[in-house]
């Protein structure tokens, strides 16, 4: 007679269950790591998009001081560098509208159209994201 002893698992059953367990754990880890990467990229894109209007105003102020390139930092994680190329420039203008007083300002003014190239970088905890922007800025200043 053959007696069956069902007190434990066979070696094959233990190996197969271990393989299933580690496969499930590795798939869960991969899914978690992928979602963390997506969240980090999303955070970087939001930080860059949030900083860009402030970068534009800072570039405009620096254009008024006749600078054609520069770099800067906004917060702890966002840095930027920019350069400008004059596309077209006017002849001397004798008077101009003054936004502060609402009247005419007299003197010699120059109006120029600049092409601005900006590279915004986000660096945080191993996440590095760079975005390039290009836009045109009309600036005027006293000569």
N, CA, C and O atoms as a GROMACS GRO file, in nm:
protein
  572
    1UNK      N    1   0.080  -0.118   0.000
    1UNK     CA    2   0.000   0.000   0.000
    1UNK      C    3   0.085   0.125   0.000
    1UNK      O    4   0.196   0.129   0.054
    2UNK      N    5   0.028   0.227  -0.063
    2UNK     CA    6   0.097   0.356  -0.069
    2UNK      C    7   0.027   0.452   0.026
    2UNK      O    8  -0.095   0.470   0.022
    3UNK      N    9   0.108   0.512   0.110
    3UNK     CA   10   0.055   0.611   0.204
    3UNK      C   11   0.095   0.751   0.158
    3UNK      O   12   0.211   0.773   0.124
    4UNK      N   13   0.001   0.844   0.156
    4UNK     CA   14   0.030   0.983   0.120
    4UNK      C   15   0.048   1.065   0.246
    4UNK      O   16  -0.034   1.058   0.339
    5UNK      N   17   0.154   1.142   0.249
    5UNK     CA   18   0.182   1.227   0.364
    5UNK      C   19   0.166   1.373   0.317
    5UNK      O   20   0.252   1.423   0.245
    6UNK      N   21   0.060   1.440   0.356
    6UNK     CA   22   0.031   1.578   0.314
    6UNK      C   23   0.064   1.678   0.424
    6UNK      O   24  -0.015   1.769   0.448
    7UNK      N   25   0.176   1.664   0.489
    7UNK     CA   26   0.210   1.754   0.599
    7UNK      C   27   0.289   1.876   0.552
    7UNK      O   28   0.306   1.967   0.633
    8UNK      N   29   0.337   1.885   0.430
    8UNK     CA   30   0.419   1.997   0.385
    8UNK      C   31   0.413   2.015   0.235
    8UNK      O   32   0.344   1.942   0.165
    9UNK      N   33   0.489   2.114   0.189
    9UNK     CA   34   0.496   2.144   0.045
    9UNK      C   35   0.617   2.074  -0.014
    9UNK      O   36   0.717   2.052   0.053
   10UNK      N   37   0.606   2.041  -0.139
   10UNK     CA   38   0.721   1.984  -0.208
   10UNK      C   39   0.815   2.096  -0.250
   10UNK      O   40   0.778   2.213  -0.249
   11UNK      N   41   0.934   2.058  -0.288
   11UNK     CA   42   1.034   2.156  -0.328
   11UNK      C   43   0.989   2.235  -0.451
   11UNK      O   44   1.011   2.355  -0.458
   12UNK      N   45   0.927   2.171  -0.544
   12UNK     CA   46   0.880   2.238  -0.666
   12UNK      C   47   0.774   2.342  -0.632
   12UNK      O   48   0.776   2.452  -0.686
   13UNK      N   49   0.683   2.309  -0.543
   13UNK     CA   50   0.579   2.405  -0.503
   13UNK      C   51   0.640   2.527  -0.436
   13UNK      O   52   0.594   2.639  -0.460
   14UNK      N   53   0.739   2.508  -0.353
   14UNK     CA   54   0.805   2.620  -0.285
   14UNK      C   55   0.879   2.708  -0.387
   14UNK      O   56   0.872   2.830  -0.378
   15UNK      N   57   0.948   2.647  -0.482
   15UNK     CA   58   1.021   2.724  -0.583
   15UNK      C   59   0.925   2.804  -0.672
   15UNK      O   60   0.953   2.920  -0.702
   16UNK      N   61   0.817   2.745  -0.712
   16UNK     CA   62   0.720   2.815  -0.797
   16UNK      C   63   0.655   2.930  -0.720
   16UNK      O   64   0.638   3.039  -0.776
   17UNK      N   65   0.618   2.908  -0.596
   17UNK     CA   66   0.557   3.016  -0.518
   17UNK      C   67   0.657   3.129  -0.493
   17UNK      O   68   0.619   3.246  -0.493
   18UNK      N   69   0.784   3.095  -0.471
   18UNK     CA   70   0.887   3.199  -0.454
   18UNK      C   71   0.906   3.280  -0.581
   18UNK      O   72   0.921   3.402  -0.576
   19UNK      N   73   0.904   3.212  -0.695
   19UNK     CA   74   0.916   3.282  -0.824
   19UNK      C   75   0.798   3.377  -0.846
   19UNK      O   76   0.818   3.490  -0.890
   20UNK      N   77   0.680   3.333  -0.815
   20UNK     CA   78   0.561   3.418  -0.829
   20UNK      C   79   0.570   3.538  -0.735
   20UNK      O   80   0.538   3.650  -0.774
   21UNK      N   81   0.613   3.515  -0.612
   21UNK     CA   82   0.624   3.623  -0.514
   21UNK      C   83   0.725   3.728  -0.559
   21UNK      O   84   0.694   3.848  -0.556
   22UNK      N   85   0.844   3.687  -0.599
   22UNK     CA   86   0.947   3.783  -0.640
   22UNK      C   87   0.910   3.853  -0.771
   22UNK      O   88   0.947   3.969  -0.791
   23UNK      N   89   0.839   3.785  -0.860
   23UNK     CA   90   0.792   3.850  -0.982
   23UNK      C   91   0.692   3.960  -0.950
   23UNK      O   92   0.697   4.069  -1.007
   24UNK      N   93   0.601   3.931  -0.859
   24UNK     CA   94   0.502   4.032  -0.820
   24UNK      C   95   0.569   4.151  -0.751
   24UNK      O   96   0.532   4.265  -0.776
   25UNK      N   97   0.667   4.124  -0.665
   25UNK     CA   98   0.738   4.234  -0.598
   25UNK      C   99   0.817   4.319  -0.697
   25UNK      O  100   0.818   4.442  -0.685
   26UNK      N  101   0.881   4.256  -0.793
   26UNK     CA  102   0.959   4.334  -0.890
   26UNK      C  103   0.869   4.416  -0.980
   26UNK      O  104   0.903   4.530  -1.014
   27UNK      N  105   0.755   4.363  -1.019
   27UNK     CA  106   0.660   4.441  -1.100
   27UNK      C  107   0.606   4.560  -1.020
   27UNK      O  108   0.591   4.670  -1.075
   28UNK      N  109   0.577   4.539  -0.895
   28UNK     CA  110   0.531   4.650  -0.810
   28UNK      C  111   0.637   4.758  -0.794
   28UNK      O  112   0.606   4.877  -0.798
   29UNK      N  113   0.762   4.716  -0.777
   29UNK     CA  114   0.872   4.812  -0.764
   29UNK      C  115   0.891   4.890  -0.893
   29UNK      O  116   0.912   5.012  -0.888
   30UNK      N  117   0.885   4.823  -1.007
   30UNK     CA  118   0.899   4.893  -1.135
   30UNK      C  119   0.786   4.993  -1.157
   30UNK      O  120   0.810   5.104  -1.204
   31UNK      N  121   0.665   4.955  -1.123
   31UNK     CA  122   0.552   5.048  -1.138
   31UNK      C  123   0.569   5.169  -1.047
   31UNK      O  124   0.541   5.281  -1.088
   32UNK      N  125   0.614   5.147  -0.924
   32UNK     CA  126   0.635   5.258  -0.831
   32UNK      C  127   0.745   5.351  -0.881
   32UNK      O  128   0.729   5.473  -0.878
   33UNK      N  129   0.856   5.294  -0.927
   33UNK     CA  130   0.968   5.375  -0.975
   33UNK      C  131   0.926   5.456  -1.098
   33UNK      O  132   0.964   5.572  -1.112
   34UNK      N  133   0.849   5.395  -1.186
   34UNK     CA  134   0.801   5.466  -1.304
   34UNK      C  135   0.709   5.582  -1.268
   34UNK      O  136   0.717   5.689  -1.328
   35UNK      N  137   0.623   5.560  -1.170
   35UNK     CA  138   0.532   5.668  -1.130
   35UNK      C  139   0.608   5.781  -1.060
   35UNK      O  140   0.572   5.897  -1.075
   36UNK      N  141   0.712   5.749  -0.985
   36UNK     CA  142   0.794   5.853  -0.921
   36UNK      C  143   0.865   5.936  -1.027
   36UNK      O  144   0.875   6.058  -1.013
   37UNK      N  145   0.916   5.872  -1.131
   37UNK     CA  146   0.982   5.947  -1.240
   37UNK      C  147   0.884   6.041  -1.309
   37UNK      O  148   0.918   6.155  -1.339
   38UNK      N  149   0.764   5.992  -1.334
   38UNK     CA  150   0.663   6.077  -1.399
   38UNK      C  151   0.630   6.196  -1.310
   38UNK      O  152   0.616   6.308  -1.360
   39UNK      N  153   0.617   6.174  -1.182
   39UNK     CA  154   0.587   6.284  -1.090
   39UNK      C  155   0.702   6.384  -1.086
   39UNK      O  156   0.678   6.504  -1.082
   40UNK      N  157   0.826   6.336  -1.086
   40UNK     CA  158   0.942   6.426  -1.086
   40UNK      C  159   0.947   6.510  -1.214
   40UNK      O  160   0.975   6.629  -1.208
   41UNK      N  161   0.920   6.448  -1.328
   41UNK     CA  162   0.919   6.524  -1.454
   41UNK      C  163   0.805   6.626  -1.454
   41UNK      O  164   0.823   6.738  -1.501
   42UNK      N  165   0.691   6.588  -1.403
   42UNK     CA  166   0.578   6.679  -1.396
   42UNK      C  167   0.611   6.798  -1.306
   42UNK      O  168   0.580   6.912  -1.340
   43UNK      N  169   0.673   6.772  -1.192
   43UNK     CA  170   0.713   6.879  -1.101
   43UNK      C  171   0.812   6.973  -1.167
   43UNK      O  172   0.803   7.094  -1.150
   44UNK      N  173   0.906   6.918  -1.242
   44UNK     CA  174   1.005   7.001  -1.313
   44UNK      C  175   0.937   7.088  -1.417
   44UNK      O  176   0.968   7.206  -1.429
   45UNK      N  177   0.844   7.031  -1.493
   45UNK     CA  178   0.774   7.110  -1.595
   45UNK      C  179   0.692   7.222  -1.533
   45UNK      O  180   0.688   7.332  -1.586
   46UNK      N  181   0.626   7.194  -1.422
   46UNK     CA  182   0.547   7.297  -1.354
   46UNK      C  183   0.637   7.407  -1.300
   46UNK      O  184   0.603   7.525  -1.312
   47UNK      N  185   0.751   7.371  -1.242
   47UNK     CA  186   0.844   7.471  -1.188
   47UNK      C  187   0.898   7.560  -1.299
   47UNK      O  188   0.911   7.681  -1.281
   48UNK      N  189   0.932   7.501  -1.414
   48UNK     CA  190   0.984   7.580  -1.526
   48UNK      C  191   0.876   7.671  -1.582
   48UNK      O  192   0.901   7.788  -1.609
   49UNK      N  193   0.756   7.619  -1.601
   49UNK     CA  194   0.646   7.700  -1.654
   49UNK      C  195   0.609   7.813  -1.558
   49UNK      O  196   0.572   7.922  -1.602
   50UNK      N  197   0.618   7.787  -1.429
   50UNK     CA  198   0.587   7.889  -1.330
   50UNK      C  199   0.694   7.998  -1.328
   50UNK      O  200   0.661   8.115  -1.305
   51UNK      N  201   0.818   7.963  -1.350
   51UNK     CA  202   0.928   8.060  -1.344
   51UNK      C  203   0.941   8.144  -1.470
   51UNK      O  204   0.998   8.253  -1.465
   52UNK      N  205   0.891   8.097  -1.583
   52UNK     CA  206   0.919   8.165  -1.709
   52UNK      C  207   0.866   8.308  -1.717
   52UNK      O  208   0.938   8.394  -1.768
   53UNK      N  209   0.745   8.341  -1.671
   53UNK     CA  210   0.702   8.482  -1.676
   53UNK      C  211   0.794   8.574  -1.595
   53UNK      O  212   0.819   8.688  -1.637
   54UNK      N  213   0.843   8.528  -1.482
   54UNK     CA  214   0.937   8.610  -1.404
   54UNK      C  215   1.070   8.625  -1.476
   54UNK      O  216   1.134   8.730  -1.469
   55UNK      N  217   1.112   8.520  -1.546
   55UNK     CA  218   1.236   8.527  -1.624
   55UNK      C  219   1.220   8.630  -1.736
   55UNK      O  220   1.312   8.707  -1.763
   56UNK      N  221   1.104   8.630  -1.801
   56UNK     CA  222   1.081   8.726  -1.909
   56UNK      C  223   1.089   8.870  -1.859
   56UNK      O  224   1.148   8.956  -1.924
   57UNK      N  225   1.030   8.897  -1.743
   57UNK     CA  226   1.035   9.034  -1.692
   57UNK      C  227   1.177   9.072  -1.651
   57UNK      O  228   1.218   9.187  -1.668
   58UNK      N  229   1.252   8.978  -1.597
   58UNK     CA  230   1.391   9.006  -1.561
   58UNK      C  231   1.476   9.032  -1.686
   58UNK      O  232   1.561   9.120  -1.685
   59UNK      N  233   1.453   8.955  -1.791
   59UNK     CA  234   1.526   8.976  -1.916
   59UNK      C  235   1.491   9.113  -1.974
   59UNK      O  236   1.579   9.183  -2.025
   60UNK      N  237   1.364   9.152  -1.968
   60UNK     CA  238   1.323   9.282  -2.019
   60UNK      C  239   1.393   9.395  -1.944
   60UNK      O  240   1.438   9.491  -2.005
   61UNK      N  241   1.402   9.384  -1.812
   61UNK     CA  242   1.472   9.486  -1.734
   61UNK      C  243   1.619   9.493  -1.771
   61UNK      O  244   1.676   9.602  -1.779
   62UNK      N  245   1.681   9.379  -1.794
   62UNK     CA  246   1.822   9.380  -1.830
   62UNK      C  247   1.845   9.431  -1.972
   62UNK      O  248   1.950   9.488  -2.001
   63UNK      N  249   1.747   9.411  -2.060
   63UNK     CA  250   1.758   9.468  -2.194
   63UNK      C  251   1.757   9.620  -2.189
   63UNK      O  252   1.823   9.686  -2.270
   64UNK      N  253   1.683   9.676  -2.095
   64UNK     CA  254   1.677   9.822  -2.080
   64UNK      C  255   1.812   9.880  -2.038
   64UNK      O  256   1.838   9.999  -2.058
   65UNK      N  257   1.897   9.798  -1.979
   65UNK     CA  258   2.030   9.845  -1.939
   65UNK      C  259   2.136   9.807  -2.042
   65UNK      O  260   2.255   9.806  -2.012
   66UNK      N  261   2.093   9.776  -2.164
   66UNK     CA  262   2.180   9.747  -2.278
   66UNK      C  263   2.257   9.616  -2.265
   66UNK      O  264   2.359   9.598  -2.332
   67UNK      N  265   2.213   9.524  -2.181
   67UNK     CA  266   2.277   9.393  -2.174
   67UNK      C  267   2.217   9.304  -2.281
   67UNK      O  268   2.096   9.307  -2.305
   68UNK      N  269   2.301   9.225  -2.345
   68UNK     CA  270   2.254   9.136  -2.450
   68UNK      C  271   2.261   8.988  -2.412
   68UNK      O  272   2.222   8.903  -2.491
   69UNK      N  273   2.309   8.958  -2.292
   69UNK     CA  274   2.309   8.819  -2.245
   69UNK      C  275   2.321   8.820  -2.093
   69UNK      O  276   2.362   8.919  -2.032
   70UNK      N  277   2.284   8.709  -2.035
   70UNK     CA  278   2.293   8.699  -1.890
   70UNK      C  279   2.248   8.563  -1.841
   70UNK      O  280   2.210   8.476  -1.918
   71UNK      N  281   2.255   8.548  -1.712
   71UNK     CA  282   2.212   8.425  -1.647
   71UNK      C  283   2.159   8.461  -1.510
   71UNK      O  284   2.186   8.569  -1.458
   72UNK      N  285   2.084   8.369  -1.451
   72UNK     CA  286   2.028   8.396  -1.319
   72UNK      C  287   1.972   8.271  -1.256
   72UNK      O  288   1.977   8.162  -1.313
   73UNK      N  289   1.918   8.289  -1.137
   73UNK     CA  290   1.862   8.180  -1.059
   73UNK      C  291   1.730   8.227  -0.999
   73UNK      O  292   1.720   8.339  -0.949
   74UNK      N  293   1.630   8.141  -1.005
   74UNK     CA  294   1.502   8.168  -0.940
   74UNK      C  295   1.476   8.054  -0.843
   74UNK      O  296   1.452   7.941  -0.884
   75UNK      N  297   1.480   8.084  -0.717
   75UNK     CA  298   1.461   7.980  -0.617
   75UNK      C  299   1.583   7.891  -0.604
   75UNK      O  300   1.693   7.928  -0.645
   76UNK      N  301   1.562   7.775  -0.548
   76UNK     CA  302   1.674   7.682  -0.525
   76UNK      C  303   1.701   7.591  -0.644
   76UNK      O  304   1.813   7.542  -0.658
   77UNK      N  305   1.603   7.568  -0.728
   77UNK     CA  306   1.616   7.462  -0.827
   77UNK      C  307   1.617   7.510  -0.972
   77UNK      O  308   1.658   7.435  -1.061
   78UNK      N  309   1.574   7.632  -0.998
   78UNK     CA  310   1.559   7.680  -1.136
   78UNK      C  311   1.670   7.780  -1.168
   78UNK      O  312   1.686   7.881  -1.098
   79UNK      N  313   1.745   7.752  -1.274
   79UNK     CA  314   1.845   7.845  -1.325
   79UNK      C  315   1.813   7.872  -1.472
   79UNK      O  316   1.745   7.794  -1.538
   80UNK      N  317   1.863   7.985  -1.521
   80UNK     CA  318   1.839   8.017  -1.661
   80UNK      C  319   1.956   8.096  -1.717
   80UNK      O  320   2.031   8.161  -1.645
   81UNK      N  321   1.969   8.088  -1.848
   81UNK     CA  322   2.065   8.172  -1.920
   81UNK      C  323   1.996   8.219  -2.047
   81UNK      O  324   1.915   8.147  -2.106
   82UNK      N  325   2.030   8.339  -2.087
   82UNK     CA  326   1.964   8.397  -2.203
   82UNK      C  327   2.064   8.477  -2.285
   82UNK      O  328   2.165   8.525  -2.233
   83UNK      N  329   2.034   8.489  -2.412
   83UNK     CA  330   2.108   8.581  -2.497
   83UNK      C  331   2.011   8.645  -2.595
   83UNK      O  332   1.906   8.590  -2.627
   84UNK      N  333   2.050   8.762  -2.641
   84UNK     CA  334   1.963   8.842  -2.724
   84UNK      C  335   2.036   8.881  -2.852
   84UNK      O  336   2.157   8.903  -2.853
   85UNK      N  337   1.960   8.889  -2.957
   85UNK     CA  338   2.014   8.935  -3.085
   85UNK      C  339   1.920   9.044  -3.136
   85UNK      O  340   1.799   9.024  -3.144
   86UNK      N  341   1.977   9.159  -3.170
   86UNK     CA  342   1.896   9.269  -3.220
   86UNK      C  343   1.855   9.237  -3.364
   86UNK      O  344   1.939   9.220  -3.452
   87UNK      N  345   1.724   9.228  -3.386
   87UNK     CA  346   1.671   9.198  -3.519
   87UNK      C  347   1.661   9.326  -3.601
   87UNK      O  348   1.706   9.333  -3.715
   88UNK      N  349   1.601   9.427  -3.540
   88UNK     CA  350   1.584   9.554  -3.609
   88UNK      C  351   1.588   9.664  -3.506
   88UNK      O  352   1.539   9.649  -3.394
   89UNK      N  353   1.647   9.776  -3.545
   89UNK     CA  354   1.658   9.890  -3.454
   89UNK      C  355   1.613  10.015  -3.527
   89UNK      O  356   1.633  10.030  -3.648
   90UNK      N  357   1.552  10.106  -3.453
   90UNK     CA  358   1.502  10.229  -3.513
   90UNK      C  359   1.610  10.335  -3.516
   90UNK      O  360   1.716  10.323  -3.454
   91UNK      N  361   1.581  10.439  -3.591
   91UNK     CA  362   1.665  10.558  -3.582
   91UNK      C  363   1.629  10.628  -3.453
   91UNK      O  364   1.538  10.586  -3.381
   92UNK      N  365   1.700  10.733  -3.423
   92UNK     CA  366   1.670  10.809  -3.301
   92UNK      C  367   1.530  10.867  -3.307
   92UNK      O  368   1.488  10.922  -3.409
   93UNK      N  369   1.459  10.854  -3.198
   93UNK     CA  370   1.326  10.910  -3.186
   93UNK      C  371   1.337  11.028  -3.090
   93UNK      O  372   1.402  11.018  -2.986
   94UNK      N  373   1.273  11.139  -3.125
   94UNK     CA  374   1.287  11.261  -3.045
   94UNK      C  375   1.198  11.256  -2.920
   94UNK      O  376   1.242  11.298  -2.814
   95UNK      N  377   1.075  11.207  -2.930
   95UNK     CA  378   0.988  11.201  -2.814
   95UNK      C  379   0.921  11.065  -2.806
   95UNK      O  380   0.916  10.990  -2.904
   96UNK      N  381   0.871  11.036  -2.689
   96UNK     CA  382   0.811  10.905  -2.666
   96UNK      C  383   0.701  10.918  -2.562
   96UNK      O  384   0.702  11.012  -2.482
   97UNK      N  385   0.607  10.825  -2.561
   97UNK     CA  386   0.501  10.824  -2.461
   97UNK      C  387   0.556  10.770  -2.331
   97UNK      O  388   0.615  10.662  -2.327
   98UNK      N  389   0.537  10.845  -2.223
   98UNK     CA  390   0.584  10.803  -2.092
   98UNK      C  391   0.468  10.736  -2.018
   98UNK      O  392   0.367  10.801  -1.990
   99UNK      N  393   0.481  10.609  -1.986
   99UNK     CA  394   0.374  10.535  -1.919
   99UNK      C  395   0.348  10.586  -1.778
   99UNK      O  396   0.234  10.580  -1.730
  100UNK      N  397   0.451  10.634  -1.712
  100UNK     CA  398   0.436  10.677  -1.572
  100UNK      C  399   0.355  10.806  -1.562
  100UNK      O  400   0.268  10.817  -1.475
  101UNK      N  401   0.381  10.903  -1.649
  101UNK     CA  402   0.313  11.032  -1.639
  101UNK      C  403   0.194  11.043  -1.733
  101UNK      O  404   0.107  11.126  -1.712
  102UNK      N  405   0.189  10.962  -1.836
  102UNK     CA  406   0.079  10.968  -1.932
  102UNK      C  407   0.100  11.076  -2.037
  102UNK      O  408   0.008  11.104  -2.114
  103UNK      N  409   0.216  11.136  -2.041
  103UNK     CA  410   0.245  11.240  -2.140
  103UNK      C  411   0.363  11.202  -2.225
  103UNK      O  412   0.407  11.086  -2.227
  104UNK      N  413   0.414  11.301  -2.296
  104UNK     CA  414   0.530  11.277  -2.382
  104UNK      C  415   0.658  11.300  -2.304
  104UNK      O  416   0.667  11.393  -2.223
  105UNK      N  417   0.755  11.216  -2.327
  105UNK     CA  418   0.888  11.233  -2.270
  105UNK      C  419   0.980  11.274  -2.384
  105UNK      O  420   0.984  11.209  -2.488
  106UNK      N  421   1.054  11.381  -2.362
  106UNK     CA  422   1.140  11.432  -2.469
  106UNK      C  423   1.284  11.390  -2.444
  106UNK      O  424   1.328  11.378  -2.330
  107UNK      N  425   1.354  11.367  -2.549
  107UNK     CA  426   1.491  11.322  -2.544
  107UNK      C  427   1.517  11.231  -2.663
  107UNK      O  428   1.433  11.219  -2.752
  108UNK      N  429   1.629  11.168  -2.664
  108UNK     CA  430   1.662  11.076  -2.773
  108UNK      C  431   1.634  10.933  -2.726
  108UNK      O  432   1.686  10.888  -2.624
  109UNK      N  433   1.551  10.864  -2.802
  109UNK     CA  434   1.514  10.727  -2.769
  109UNK      C  435   1.548  10.635  -2.884
  109UNK      O  436   1.555  10.677  -3.000
  110UNK      N  437   1.570  10.512  -2.850
  110UNK     CA  438   1.598  10.409  -2.950
  110UNK      C  439   1.505  10.292  -2.923
  110UNK      O  440   1.493  10.246  -2.809
  111UNK      N  441   1.440  10.243  -3.027
  111UNK     CA  442   1.352  10.127  -3.015
  111UNK      C  443   1.417  10.012  -3.091
  111UNK      O  444   1.462  10.029  -3.205
  112UNK      N  445   1.421   9.896  -3.027
  112UNK     CA  446   1.482   9.781  -3.095
  112UNK      C  447   1.398   9.655  -3.073
  112UNK      O  448   1.339   9.635  -2.966
  113UNK      N  449   1.395   9.573  -3.175
  113UNK     CA  450   1.328   9.444  -3.168
  113UNK      C  451   1.436   9.338  -3.147
  113UNK      O  452   1.528   9.326  -3.228
  114UNK      N  453   1.424   9.263  -3.039
  114UNK     CA  454   1.526   9.165  -3.002
  114UNK      C  455   1.467   9.024  -3.007
  114UNK      O  456   1.352   9.001  -2.969
  115UNK      N  457   1.547   8.932  -3.055
  115UNK     CA  458   1.512   8.790  -3.049
  115UNK      C  459   1.583   8.732  -2.927
  115UNK      O  460   1.705   8.736  -2.919
  116UNK      N  461   1.506   8.679  -2.834
  116UNK     CA  462   1.559   8.629  -2.707
  116UNK      C  463   1.556   8.477  -2.709
  116UNK      O  464   1.453   8.417  -2.739
  117UNK      N  465   1.668   8.416  -2.678
  117UNK     CA  466   1.677   8.271  -2.659
  117UNK      C  467   1.705   8.245  -2.511
  117UNK      O  468   1.803   8.294  -2.456
  118UNK      N  469   1.618   8.167  -2.449
  118UNK     CA  470   1.631   8.137  -2.306
  118UNK      C  471   1.637   7.986  -2.287
  118UNK      O  472   1.559   7.912  -2.347
  119UNK      N  473   1.730   7.941  -2.204
  119UNK     CA  474   1.737   7.801  -2.164
  119UNK      C  475   1.714   7.797  -2.013
  119UNK      O  476   1.792   7.852  -1.936
  120UNK      N  477   1.606   7.732  -1.973
  120UNK     CA  478   1.569   7.721  -1.832
  120UNK      C  479   1.601   7.579  -1.786
  120UNK      O  480   1.562   7.482  -1.852
  121UNK      N  481   1.672   7.567  -1.674
  121UNK     CA  482   1.713   7.436  -1.621
  121UNK      C  483   1.654   7.415  -1.483
  121UNK      O  484   1.644   7.508  -1.402
  122UNK      N  485   1.615   7.292  -1.457
  122UNK     CA  486   1.563   7.251  -1.327
  122UNK      C  487   1.652   7.139  -1.276
  122UNK      O  488   1.665   7.035  -1.340
  123UNK      N  489   1.714   7.160  -1.159
  123UNK     CA  490   1.803   7.060  -1.099
  123UNK      C  491   1.754   7.033  -0.957
  123UNK      O  492   1.754   7.122  -0.873
  124UNK      N  493   1.714   6.909  -0.931
  124UNK     CA  494   1.673   6.872  -0.795
  124UNK      C  495   1.679   6.722  -0.779
  124UNK      O  496   1.617   6.648  -0.856
  125UNK      N  497   1.753   6.677  -0.682
  125UNK     CA  498   1.759   6.536  -0.641
  125UNK      C  499   1.779   6.442  -0.759
  125UNK      O  500   1.707   6.343  -0.772
  126UNK      N  501   1.875   6.473  -0.843
  126UNK     CA  502   1.904   6.387  -0.956
  126UNK      C  503   1.816   6.408  -1.077
  126UNK      O  504   1.840   6.347  -1.182
  127UNK      N  505   1.715   6.492  -1.066
  127UNK     CA  506   1.628   6.521  -1.180
  127UNK      C  507   1.680   6.647  -1.248
  127UNK      O  508   1.687   6.753  -1.187
  128UNK      N  509   1.717   6.633  -1.374
  128UNK     CA  510   1.766   6.748  -1.451
  128UNK      C  511   1.676   6.761  -1.573
  128UNK      O  512   1.663   6.668  -1.653
  129UNK      N  513   1.616   6.877  -1.587
  129UNK     CA  514   1.529   6.903  -1.702
  129UNK      C  515   1.565   7.039  -1.758
  129UNK      O  516   1.579   7.136  -1.683
  130UNK      N  517   1.578   7.048  -1.889
  130UNK     CA  518   1.608   7.174  -1.956
  130UNK      C  519   1.503   7.200  -2.062
  130UNK      O  520   1.461   7.109  -2.134
  131UNK      N  521   1.461   7.325  -2.071
  131UNK     CA  522   1.366   7.366  -2.174
  131UNK      C  523   1.422   7.490  -2.242
  131UNK      O  524   1.475   7.579  -2.176
  132UNK      N  525   1.409   7.495  -2.372
  132UNK     CA  526   1.453   7.611  -2.448
  132UNK      C  527   1.332   7.690  -2.496
  132UNK      O  528   1.233   7.633  -2.542
  133UNK      N  529   1.341   7.822  -2.486
  133UNK     CA  530   1.235   7.911  -2.531
  133UNK      C  531   1.294   8.015  -2.623
  133UNK      O  532   1.412   8.051  -2.612
  134UNK      N  533   1.212   8.063  -2.714
  134UNK     CA  534   1.253   8.169  -2.805
  134UNK      C  535   1.134   8.264  -2.819
  134UNK      O  536   1.022   8.220  -2.846
  135UNK      N  537   1.159   8.392  -2.802
  135UNK     CA  538   1.052   8.490  -2.818
  135UNK      C  539   1.114   8.623  -2.861
  135UNK      O  540   1.236   8.640  -2.860
  136UNK      N  541   1.028   8.717  -2.898
  136UNK     CA  542   1.071   8.848  -2.942
  136UNK      C  543   1.029   8.952  -2.839
  136UNK      O  544   0.920   8.945  -2.783
  137UNK      N  545   1.116   9.047  -2.816
  137UNK     CA  546   1.091   9.151  -2.716
  137UNK      C  547   1.119   9.286  -2.780
  137UNK      O  548   1.224   9.307  -2.841
  138UNK      N  549   1.025   9.378  -2.766
  138UNK     CA  550   1.043   9.515  -2.814
  138UNK      C  551   1.086   9.599  -2.695
  138UNK      O  552   1.016   9.607  -2.594
  139UNK      N  553   1.201   9.662  -2.707
  139UNK     CA  554   1.251   9.743  -2.596
  139UNK      C  555   1.287   9.882  -2.645
  139UNK      O  556   1.324   9.901  -2.761
  140UNK      N  557   1.277   9.978  -2.556
  140UNK     CA  558   1.315  10.115  -2.588
  140UNK      C  559   1.389  10.172  -2.469
  140UNK      O  560   1.363  10.135  -2.355
  141UNK      N  561   1.479  10.261  -2.498
  141UNK     CA  562   1.559  10.320  -2.391
  141UNK      C  563   1.616  10.452  -2.440
  141UNK      O  564   1.625  10.478  -2.560
  142UNK      N  565   1.655  10.534  -2.343
  142UNK     CA  566   1.716  10.663  -2.376
  142UNK      C  567   1.858  10.642  -2.423
  142UNK      O  568   1.928  10.553  -2.376
  143UNK      N  569   1.898  10.726  -2.515
  143UNK     CA  570   2.035  10.719  -2.564
  143UNK      C  571   2.122  10.814  -2.488
  143UNK      O  572   2.241  10.823  -2.515
   0.00000   0.00000   0.00000
